[in-house]
């Protein structure tokens, strides 16, 4: 019996949680985000000729438009067959990332879509007034204080934010339209979230199922049947060691 020690590999990489630059909090350097760790592993497999496929297991509500587009670009440049497998959630920026793959798979109960853009601007001005708290801000530049939560947003600020949100949203929709067959008048392009079964009808996903279905689709599409699945989930989900923290 001859064993093939050099099988073609398919990488399984999880993309979980909000898509942000870092984990945030008081100690961001101690707790690197799983998103950034996933990005590191995407870089690791990029230049290896043995990797013929990627199964990106997504469970995320989205997040930063910049980071979402950056990840989508990175995945789009991978020279291999790419499958996005949406688990519980793949919405907003996470769906943007999924759309960079050749095929999208989701469970019937997955939440999929949410193609839209949201901007939240806190306003603590009335609360601060009731508490007798005053804030002294010195700034230069007409728009420098826009977004500060200590005062009510001005009409100019609202118009500026509205314009920015519209521009980001148009870019988001253009990217999706170029990659998915979605009707121009579909509610899917207006921020609506669907369960997997409806998402398939709307053209947001290609197949219903989980990892087993993703592997079947890979083999059927590429013709590569003698493959090795390399699951990076544990490495990416693993927290930092004591050595990592004190370095």
Secondary structure as GFF3:
##gff-version 3
##sequence-region A 1 247
A	DSSP	beta_strand	8	16	.	.	.	ID=ss1
A	DSSP	alpha_helix	34	46	.	.	.	ID=ss2
A	DSSP	beta_strand	51	60	.	.	.	ID=ss3
A	DSSP	alpha_helix	65	76	.	.	.	ID=ss4
A	DSSP	beta_strand	81	91	.	.	.	ID=ss5
A	DSSP	alpha_helix	93	98	.	.	.	ID=ss6
A	DSSP	beta_strand	103	106	.	.	.	ID=ss7
A	DSSP	beta_strand	111	113	.	.	.	ID=ss8
A	DSSP	alpha_helix	125	131	.	.	.	ID=ss9
A	DSSP	alpha_helix	155	179	.	.	.	ID=ss10
A	DSSP	three_ten_helix	187	190	.	.	.	ID=ss11
A	DSSP	beta_strand	193	195	.	.	.	ID=ss12
A	DSSP	alpha_helix	196	202	.	.	.	ID=ss13
A	DSSP	beta_strand	207	208	.	.	.	ID=ss14
A	DSSP	alpha_helix	211	222	.	.	.	ID=ss15
A	DSSP	beta_strand	227	231	.	.	.	ID=ss16
A	DSSP	alpha_helix	233	237	.	.	.	ID=ss17
A	DSSP	alpha_helix	242	246	.	.	.	ID=ss18
###
